[in-house]
Amino acid sequence: VLWPYLLEFVTPIPFTNALTPLCKSLMYLAMKKQEEGENASLLRYDLNANLPSPYALTTRLLVVSSQPYVGDSRGAAALRLLNVLHYSVHPTLDQLWNKKIPLLVEHIEG
């Protein structure tokens, strides 16, 4: 029930202060779905028209991560969510993001 619904709150600006716990919750839910074998279909746009587009999600999470120390490590949480959603954003991002995003998160937290 929560999975597609929570994604709708990532892009609106008024929910910026809630992004850290929202990204952490979404990351946990996405990882659970992947464990169940639903990797390729994390975001099903054909089943839920209210989902933000892959471009909107990517843009929002990258913009939030550009200020990594604001809002209780909001940037690291946004990058982690972006890493989990990489296949839903674009399937060819797998190798690049699995290599680069963990390094960025490590740098931010270090």
URKAZI-V218458 format. One record per helix or strand. SS is the DSSP state (H for helix, E for strand). FROM is the first residue (numbers start at 0). LEN is the number of residues. If there is no record, write none. Layout:
# URKAZI-V218458
ss={SS:SS}
from={FROM:FROM}
len={LEN:LEN}
This chain:
# URKAZI-V218458
ss={H:H:H:H:H:H:H}
from={1:12:38:53:73:85:90}
len={6:23:3:12:11:4:19}
